[in-house]
């Protein structure tokens, strides 16, 4: 087996399984391939361009408008990240809708998710559609002792209303299929942490970096959701293909590589959210594009046309 190499990872926008009605609309997961010395130098350079008295330099600092030049440096060719870093973006609403259509035993679920993402609010009314997505998200979240606030009956009463109100629309037809899938809900809910975007993001980072032909060893910021059981699942899923050599958790304060990943993830999330809401900065979005994973989970065509990598860079050394 080829010699493994390490990538360091962190995320921004994580709210667990709360995908609808949270504080952030986008989840971003960054992975970097730097040695500790290069990462420490990178953090020091960012500090010099965007001073802060804080001990641990976090992404919130570099996202401030007054530090825009520091952000441009970090993403630009003078910094060490280009070709050594990668970002997986997840549009949380589209991700939630994807989990909704996962209830259907059909082949074209991705196309259905796109239809609901684009047409759900227009067909059913934005207020009712958002309320439905919020209730579905709440229904499907892992039971953490509080119990779901939404009931199966209440959620599928909304499905019934939608399908009856617009029977000839494509969105209405999908609601018809969902109505018929009601019996699958309990089995779906038993799949723990199904809605958490962290795990597919880590998996995609492993897939991306292992395309170098070498297995990767993941160093990740400590997360309570990354239990040993979850780490074992990731290792089982990727080790057989020779992609993953191991995954360990560290305190970001002790590893400058993870701190760099935090800076990149936070910057990427804010840039992507700004584009999603039509408030993007063309210059910084263009700087982010080479880092963005082509297989990010994104529903909005307009903003994706600006974020999608036209010529992604991956160094194979």
N, C-alpha and C positions, 0 to 999 in steps of 0.2 A: 504493500500500500504506500502511496505517496505520502511525504511528510506533511502533517497538518499545519495550518497556520491559524492565528487567532484573529477574530473580529470582535470589536467591542460595541455594545448596543445600548440604546436607551430610547425612550418614547416620549411623546407629548400628546396631550389630549385624552389620556386614559381616564375613563370614568366607569371602569368595570363593564358591566353589561347594560348600563344606561346609555342607550344610543339616541333616544329621542327626548327632547326637553332638557338636555344637560347644558353645561356651560360652554361646550365646544361642539362644533359641527364636523370637525375633522380629527382623525387620529393619524399620527405620523410616527413611524418607527425608523430610526436611523442606525446604520451599522457602518463602522469605520475600520479600516485596516491600516493602523499606524503603530509604530513602536512607542513605548512609553516616553522616551526622550523627545521624539517629534511631536507627540501630543502635548507634552508639557510646554514646549516652545510655542506651539500654536495657541495654547491658552494664554501664555504670557504676552504674545503679540496682540491678541484680542483685548487683553486687559490694558495694554498701553494705548490702544486706539479707542477703547470705551472704558475708562477708569471706573472702578467701583470698590468700595471698602470691604465688600463682603468676602468672607474667607473662601467659600465655594462659589465659583463663578457659574451662574445658572443662565438658562436661555432667556429668561424674562428681561435680563439686562440688555442683551444685544438686540432684542426686539423693539426697544424704544426708538422712536423716530430720531432722537438726537444722536443715536449711535448707528445710523444707517450706513455710514462709511465703513464702520467696522464689520457690519454684516456683509457689505459688498466685497470687502477684502476676504472674508472667510469663505465665501462661495466662489471667489474669482481664481484666476490662474496663479496668482502669487502665493496663495495659501497651499498647504499640503494635501487638501482634501480631494481635489479633482482627480478622478481615477482611483481614489482610495476610499470612497465613501458612497453610500447608497441609501435611498429613502423610499420606503413603502408608504403610500398614502391610502387612507380609507375614508371615503365619504360615509359618515355614520348612517345617514338616512337611507342611502342606497344599500348599505350593508344590512340594515334592518329589513328592508323590503326583500332583499335576497334571502334572508332567513324565513321570511313569510312564505315566499313561493317554494322554499325547500320542502314545505308540507306536501307539495304536489308531486305525484309520481309520473312526471312527464319529462320529455327530453329537452324542451326549449325553455327551461326555467329562467335562464339568463335573459332571454328576449322578453319574457313576461315581466321580469323585474324591471327592465328598462321601460316597458310600457307603463307600468304602475308608477314608476318614478317620474316619468314625464307627464302622465295624463291623470294620475290619481286626484290631485288637487283640483284640476280643471273639471273633471267629470263629476266628482262627488261634492265639490266645495272645499276650499282650503281648510276651513275651520274643522269641518267634520272629518276630513281626511287626516289631518294632524292628530285629532283626538283619537282616531282609530289606531294610528301607528303608535301613539303613546300607550294606549291600552294593550295592544299586541305585545309591545316591548315589555310592559310590566307583567303581562301574563307569562311570558316565556323566560323571564329572568329566574336564575337559580334560587330556590327557596333558601333564604338565609335566616329563617326563624321568624320572619315577620309575616310570611305568607303573601301570596300575590294580592295586590289591591284590586286587580281586575279579574273577573271570573270568565270561564270559558263561555258561559251563557251570554254574558254581556258583550263579549267581543264578537261572538258569532251572530248575535242579534244585529250588530252593525253590519257584518258581512251580508246578512239577509236583506237588510234595508238597501244596501248598495246594489246588490244584484237585481233586486226588484225595480229599483228606480231607473236603472240604465241597462236594460237587458240586451240591447243591441250594440252597445259600445264594446270595444275590445277590453277595456278595464272591467266592465260589467260581466263579460264572459269569464274573465279570470276570477272574479268574485264568485261566480257560479261554481267553478272548479274548487275554490277554497271551501265553499259551503259543503261540498261533497267530501272534503278531506277532514272534516271535523273529528272523525274517529282517530286520526293520527296524532292529535294534539298531545295527549298524555304521554305517548311514547317519545315524542319530540322533546317534551319538557324534561324527561329523565336524562337527556344528554347534557351533563353538567357543563357550564360555562360555554354553551353553544354560541352565545351572543357576544362573547368577549373578543374584540379585534386583536388583542395582543398575541394570541397563539397563531392565527394564520399569518400575522406579520413576521413573527420569528421564523416560522417555517419558510416563508418566502425569502427571507434573508439567507437562510441556509442553502436553499436551492440556488439563489443567485450567485453567491460566492463560490459554491462548489462547482460551478461551471468552469472554473479555472482548471479543473481536473484534479484538484487536491481537496481532501476533506477539511472542514473548518472546525475549529474549537471556539465556542461562543463564550464570551465574558459579558454578562448582562448586569445592569443595575439591579440591585436587590428589589424584589417585588413580592408582596405577600401572596399574590395570586400564582406566582411561580413556585408552587409547592414541589416537593420531591416527586410526588406522583405525576405532576404535570411535566416535570423535567424527564422523568422516565418515559412518558408517552412520546415526547418529542424525540428522544434518543431512539426509541423503538421504531418510530416512523421513518427516521432518516439514516440510521446506522446501517441498515441492511443494504442500502444503495451506496454505502461508502461515503456519504455526504458529511456526516457529523461525527466528530471525534470526541465530543463532550461539551457540556454546558455547565458553567459555574456562575454563581452570583457573587457580586462584590459590592462594597460600599463605594458609591461614586466619589466620595471625598478622598478615597485612597488611590483612585485610578484616573489619571488625566485623560486616558483614551475614552472612558465612559463620559467624562465631562465634555469632551469634544462632541461625542454622539448626542449628548443632551442639547448642546448649542445648535447642532444641525437639525435635530428633530423639532425643537421649538421654533426655529426659524422657518422650517419647511411647513409646519402646521399653520403658522400665521400667514405665510405667503399664499398657501393653498386656500385657506378660508377667505382671504381677501379676494382671490380670484373667483371663488364660488359665489360671493355676494356682489360681484361686479365692481369691487373697489381695489383691484390689484394695481401694483406698480410694475409696469412693463419691464423695466430694467432688472429689478430683482427677480421677477418671475423667470426671465430669460437666463439669469445666472443659476437658478435652481434646476432648470430643465435637465441638464446632463446627469443629475443625481437621481432623478425620479424613476422608480421601478415601472417598467412598461406594463406590468401586470398588477398595478395598483387597482383598488376596488373603487371605481368612480363612475357616477351616473350622469353627470352634467356634461353634455357634449361641448358646449361653448368654452367652459373653463378648462376642460381636459385638452382641448386643442392648443391651449396656451401652456399647459403644464407638462404634457406628454413629451418624453425625450425624443428629439429628432435624431440625435446621434449619441446614444449613451456610451459612456467611457468605462471600460473595465481593463485594468492593467493585469497582465497575466504573469508577472514576475514573481 
